[in-house]
């Protein structure tokens, strides 16, 4: 949303305000004011007009302008009703020089998780990717994933669902009946490009089962709709995720502490499967680069990547 249109929206939200008053305040023509108002109406905003002027009557349920309006984070939102992959589109934007752009979709037709695993992304979920250009070395880019995990987990907990983070990139609703520690609510796929010891761009992609019905979910997954018995307001949920992510992404220590506060993996017996071995022990910490520290009983192993399974206590 461009700055003039955003200013029009803010003023009609405080309205009623006349067209001439808007034109004078924003130093644009009355015709430009009318075009911006019509564009906002086309985006789903209910803007009424009478003798007193324009006034905001309703906000669209979802979409780019809806998420940007009232969001206290500096992101431009590009919205798609359906897209193959928000991460793929975000990579295109990153290659063109974009920064602080969120690609948001109601549905993904080609969503994927770690190791190119398919990720079911039906309508009703929160499927988003953020183009970031952090001042980080490639070795510490995992902090961006941790920031998104912590931000999403905190926002989900606000809805009343007791989610927790499973290292390295999942949100679970704890349930002892599931071997990996619970039913999967969300996953994060982070992609990056680096050069000369620094990150050029990082894209954390979040797939969150928000208003997805049970019959559209894999057997080991859940959604906010299933857990709460009613739909959540996705516009507000996305705003809270982006606001928390923005607050954390530039502060590695705050990110690490927020991740720890929401982690299900810490103080849990785990099995981490690596390409050539398996590490079993108690997860005791994460490093400042996001690696998992596992106490095997003989030594502390630092594991940078792998499939992690939560085990029952011995």
Helices and strands as residue ranges (DSSP letters): H 3-13, H 19-26, H 30-42, E 46-50, E 53-58, H 64-68, E 76-83, H 86-95, E 101-108, G 114-116, E 126-132, G 138-140, H 142-158, E 163-166, E 170-174, E 182-195, E 198-208, G 214-216, H 224-228, H 234-249, H 252-262, E 268-273, E 278-286, E 292-295, E 300-303, E 307-310
